[in-house]
Amino acid sequence: MKELPVYMIKCGVAVVIGYVSALVTVLSHWALTLPIAVAAYVAVTLALMGPMLRDEPNMTNRRAWTVGVGAYTAFWLLSWLAFYNALL
């Protein structure tokens, strides 16, 4: 349970990234939006998950990636959909 605050912070960052992604999607053409959104998502995911994989000796790499990236992806997609619908 000690890693719960870390996941909460990362999911909060995912919501912010989801908002920015939705804003860019509404304001730009999809051909411009899609590569930028995917590149930003991959960069932020690697930046957030890399330190956790190195600093969490009690977690296996598989569990860290499954739980961390799974939660991050879910929050990013849900927040993107919610903000996209709200902005339209």
Secondary structure, 3 states (H helix, E strand, C coil): CCCHHHHHHHHHHHHHHHHHHHHHHHHCCHHHHHHHHHHHHHHHHHHHHHHHHHHCCCCCHHHHHHHHHHHHHHHHHHHHHHHHHHHC
